[in-house]
Amino acid sequence: MDDPRGRQAGFNAASRGQWDGFAAHRRRMTALLGEKARPGRSRLCVLGAGNGNDLDLLALLANYREVHVVDLDAKALESAAIGQGVAGHPGLHRHGGVDLTGMIDMLAVWSPLSAISSNDLEALANWPWMRVAQTLPGPFDVTGSTCLLTQLLDTAAHALGDRHPRLPDVLNAVRVGHLRLLDRLTAPGGRVVLVTDVVSSTTLPALGSLPESTLADLLPRLTREGNFISGVDPSTLLADVRRDPVLSSRSGRLGTVPPWRWQLHERIYLVWALRWCIEIQSS
């Protein structure tokens, strides 16, 4: 049996002391999440907040009436709040132990020999927005996902193995489920901000030395070459929001944010963001 909870806690523990190294990445993330906030009125929810190294919680609390941080690892959220001196802030709400896939116990027993049914795929796509969303006090004015999607996809891939015949279908269902959860947590008129890493220096060794001005041109090139973390191809994510029947009925004003670099341990990642608004439905 796999242990996805323990595995994620281990990842968080390994990066807990990297506050200084996250500085540039944190400024980008905090600015994106803080755009158009109405101090004293708006509510923010951040999925995958973890250690909070990529979030300036004090700055976000100055911009929002409430900041809700959500993660599978409750200890990481506690460490983030204490480390940034906001553990007692009345506007900060921590939601630890939340399984954002809605299926972590099932993923824990999957293996390379597991048979994946159509019901399993439907659950991966539907349970996050039909079940998980009900456990959080939404809707929110802004809902963000902070480099969480690749972790969710990696959890599934780790359980099944790279050669499982249904792995592409599983990754697709996990991705759609996460997008639907973001959508469902966001109020009409609100915004979704999905930030994800898309490639690392493992498969793009020159990433660290490329001029900043060339990074935006990398995304279409990575798509053409197939050099991206499986499941987060920008064109696929954009297509999901536009065409998925659950998402397309509410999403509007879809846009992207130019990519930037983020270093974690010895590896450099290319990170980009997808934003969309939740349309106000006419009565």
C-alpha positions in Angstrom: 0.0 0.0 0.0 1.2 3.5 -0.9 1.2 6.3 1.7 0.3 9.5 -0.2 -0.3 11.5 3.0 3.1 10.6 4.4 4.8 11.2 1.1 3.4 14.7 0.9 4.3 15.4 4.5 7.9 14.3 3.6 8.0 16.7 0.7 6.8 19.6 2.8 9.3 18.8 5.6 12.2 18.8 3.1 11.4 22.3 1.8 10.3 23.9 5.1 13.5 25.9 5.6 13.6 27.4 2.1 11.8 30.7 2.8 14.7 32.9 1.5 15.1 30.9 -1.7 11.4 31.3 -2.5 11.6 35.2 -2.3 11.2 36.0 -6.0 8.6 33.2 -6.6 6.7 34.4 -3.5 6.5 38.0 -4.7 5.0 36.7 -8.0 2.5 34.4 -6.4 1.4 37.0 -3.8 0.9 39.7 -6.4 -1.2 37.4 -8.6 -3.4 36.4 -5.8 -3.7 39.9 -4.5 -4.8 41.5 -7.7 -8.1 43.4 -7.5 -8.7 42.4 -3.9 -11.0 44.6 -1.9 -9.5 45.0 1.5 -11.9 44.3 4.3 -14.4 42.7 1.9 -12.9 40.0 -0.3 -12.3 36.3 0.7 -9.3 34.3 -0.7 -8.9 30.5 -0.7 -5.5 29.0 -1.5 -5.3 25.3 -2.3 -2.0 23.5 -1.7 -0.6 26.2 0.6 1.7 23.8 2.4 4.6 25.5 4.2 3.5 28.9 2.8 7.0 29.6 1.4 5.4 30.9 -1.8 2.8 33.1 0.0 3.3 36.3 1.9 0.4 35.7 4.3 0.7 39.1 6.1 0.4 40.9 2.7 -2.5 38.8 1.7 -4.3 39.4 5.0 -3.9 43.1 4.5 -5.7 42.8 1.1 -8.4 40.3 2.2 -11.0 40.1 4.9 -10.4 36.4 5.1 -7.6 34.2 3.8 -8.3 30.4 3.8 -5.3 28.1 3.3 -6.0 24.5 2.5 -3.6 21.5 2.5 -3.5 17.8 3.1 -0.6 18.5 5.6 -2.0 20.2 8.7 1.4 20.5 10.3 2.7 22.4 7.3 -0.1 25.0 7.5 0.6 25.4 11.2 4.3 25.9 10.5 3.5 28.5 7.9 1.3 30.5 10.2 3.7 30.4 13.1 6.7 31.1 10.9 5.1 34.2 9.4 3.8 35.5 12.7 0.1 35.3 11.8 -1.0 32.2 13.7 -3.4 34.3 15.8 -4.6 36.5 13.0 -8.5 36.5 13.0 -8.6 36.7 9.2 -6.5 33.5 8.7 -8.3 30.2 8.5 -6.4 27.0 8.2 -8.0 23.8 6.7 -5.5 21.0 7.3 -6.0 17.3 6.4 -8.2 18.1 3.4 -7.9 15.6 0.6 -8.4 17.7 -2.5 -8.8 14.7 -4.8 -11.5 13.2 -2.7 -9.9 9.8 -3.4 -6.6 9.6 -1.6 -7.5 6.4 0.2 -8.3 4.8 -3.1 -5.1 6.1 -4.6 -3.2 4.6 -1.7 -4.2 1.1 -2.6 -3.7 1.4 -6.4 -0.7 -0.3 -7.9 0.7 -0.9 -11.4 -1.5 -4.0 -11.5 -4.7 -2.2 -10.6 -7.7 -2.2 -13.0 -9.0 1.3 -13.4 -12.7 1.5 -14.2 -14.8 4.2 -15.9 -16.4 4.7 -12.5 -12.9 5.5 -11.0 -12.3 8.1 -13.7 -15.7 9.7 -13.1 -15.0 9.9 -9.4 -11.6 11.6 -10.0 -13.3 14.2 -12.2 -16.4 14.7 -10.1 -15.7 14.1 -6.4 -13.5 17.2 -5.9 -16.3 19.6 -6.9 -19.2 17.5 -5.8 -17.8 16.4 -2.4 -14.6 18.2 -1.4 -16.0 21.7 -2.2 -18.8 21.1 0.3 -16.2 20.8 3.2 -14.8 24.3 2.6 -16.7 27.5 3.5 -17.0 28.9 0.0 -17.7 30.5 -2.3 -14.7 32.8 -2.4 -13.9 35.9 -4.3 -10.6 34.5 -5.4 -9.5 30.8 -5.4 -5.9 30.0 -6.1 -4.0 26.8 -6.7 -0.3 27.2 -6.0 1.8 24.6 -7.9 -0.5 21.9 -6.5 -1.7 20.3 -9.8 1.6 18.6 -10.6 1.6 17.2 -7.0 -1.8 15.7 -7.5 -0.8 14.2 -10.8 2.4 12.9 -9.4 0.5 11.1 -6.6 -1.6 9.2 -9.1 1.5 8.5 -11.3 3.5 7.3 -8.3 0.7 4.8 -7.4 0.1 3.4 -10.8 3.6 3.6 -12.3 4.6 5.2 -15.6 3.6 2.2 -17.7 0.0 1.7 -16.6 -2.2 1.6 -19.7 -4.8 3.9 -18.1 -2.4 6.4 -16.6 -3.1 9.1 -19.3 -6.9 8.8 -18.6 -6.3 9.0 -14.8 -4.1 12.1 -15.2 -6.8 13.7 -17.4 -9.5 13.0 -14.8 -7.3 14.3 -11.9 -6.7 17.5 -13.9 -10.3 18.1 -14.8 -11.4 17.3 -11.2 -9.0 20.0 -9.9 -10.2 22.6 -12.4 -13.8 21.9 -11.5 -13.0 22.2 -7.8 -11.5 25.6 -8.4 -14.5 26.7 -10.4 -17.0 25.4 -7.8 -15.2 27.2 -4.9 -15.4 30.6 -6.6 -18.3 33.0 -6.4 -20.0 34.4 -9.5 -17.9 37.5 -10.4 -14.9 36.0 -8.7 -11.5 34.8 -10.2 -9.7 31.6 -10.4 -5.8 31.7 -10.4 -4.2 28.4 -11.3 -0.4 28.5 -11.0 1.6 25.4 -12.1 5.1 24.3 -12.9 5.3 23.0 -16.5 8.9 21.8 -17.0 12.0 21.5 -15.0 15.8 21.7 -15.6 15.8 17.9 -15.5 14.4 17.7 -19.1 15.4 21.3 -20.0 19.0 21.7 -18.6 19.4 25.2 -20.2 16.4 26.6 -18.3 18.5 28.3 -15.7 20.7 30.2 -18.2 18.0 31.3 -20.6 17.4 35.1 -20.8 14.2 36.2 -19.0 12.9 37.8 -22.2 12.8 34.3 -23.9 10.8 32.5 -21.3 7.4 33.4 -22.8 8.4 31.8 -26.1 9.2 28.6 -24.4 5.6 27.5 -23.7 4.6 26.9 -27.4 8.0 25.3 -28.0 7.6 22.9 -25.1 4.2 21.9 -26.4 5.5 21.2 -29.9 8.4 19.2 -28.5 6.3 17.3 -25.9 8.7 18.5 -23.2 6.4 19.2 -20.3 5.2 17.6 -17.1 2.5 15.2 -18.1 -1.0 16.7 -17.7 -0.1 20.4 -17.5 0.5 21.2 -21.1 -0.8 24.9 -21.4 -2.9 24.1 -24.5 -4.6 21.2 -22.8 -5.4 23.3 -19.7 -6.8 26.1 -21.8 -8.9 23.6 -23.8 -10.3 22.0 -20.6 -11.6 25.3 -19.3 -13.1 26.2 -22.6 -14.7 22.9 -23.5 -15.4 21.0 -20.3 -19.2 21.0 -19.8 -18.9 21.9 -16.1 -16.3 24.6 -16.6 -17.4 26.2 -19.8 -20.9 27.0 -18.5 -19.4 29.4 -15.9 -16.0 30.5 -17.1 -15.2 33.7 -18.9 -12.4 36.1 -19.6 -9.7 33.4 -19.8 -6.1 34.6 -19.8 -2.6 33.5 -19.1 0.3 35.0 -17.2 3.9 35.0 -18.7 6.1 32.3 -17.2 8.9 32.7 -14.6 11.5 30.6 -13.0 11.3 29.0 -9.6 14.1 27.0 -7.9 13.4 24.2 -5.5 16.4 22.4 -4.0 18.8 21.9 -7.0 16.1 21.9 -9.6 14.7 24.9 -11.6 11.1 25.0 -12.7 9.3 27.0 -15.3 6.1 28.3 -13.8 3.1 29.9 -15.5 -0.4 30.9 -14.5 -3.9 30.5 -16.0 -6.7 32.9 -14.8 -10.4 33.1 -15.5 -13.4 34.8 -14.1 -16.6 33.1 -13.0 -19.5 34.7 -14.9 -22.5 36.1 -13.2 -25.5 34.2 -14.5 -28.5 36.2 -15.6 -31.8 35.2 -14.0 
